Amino acid sequence: MERERQGGWVYIMADRYRGTMYVGVTSHLAARIHQHLSGGGSDFCARYGLTRLVWAERGEDMIRCN
């Protein structure tokens, strides 16, 4: 299995304070959040109305496994 190191983002979307949460990983945060807000992100976020970005952190040493 080949591994290469790449940067990326870990983020949390929520519907309200202490409500339902979704944890995701992406290489392009702005584009991914736009997908969630337009209803094309994930079925889970669309189903539960998760439209608030509540946390995001850049990860420089994320490992991608092929």
Sequence and secondary structure as in RCSB ss.txt:
>XXXX:A:sequence
MERERQGGWVYIMADRYRGTMYVGVTSHLAARIHQHLSGGGSDFCARYGLTRLVWAERGEDMIRCN
>XXXX:A:secstr
  EEEEEEEEEEEESSTTS EEEEEES HHHHHHHHHTT S HHHHHHT  EEEEEEEEEEEEEE 
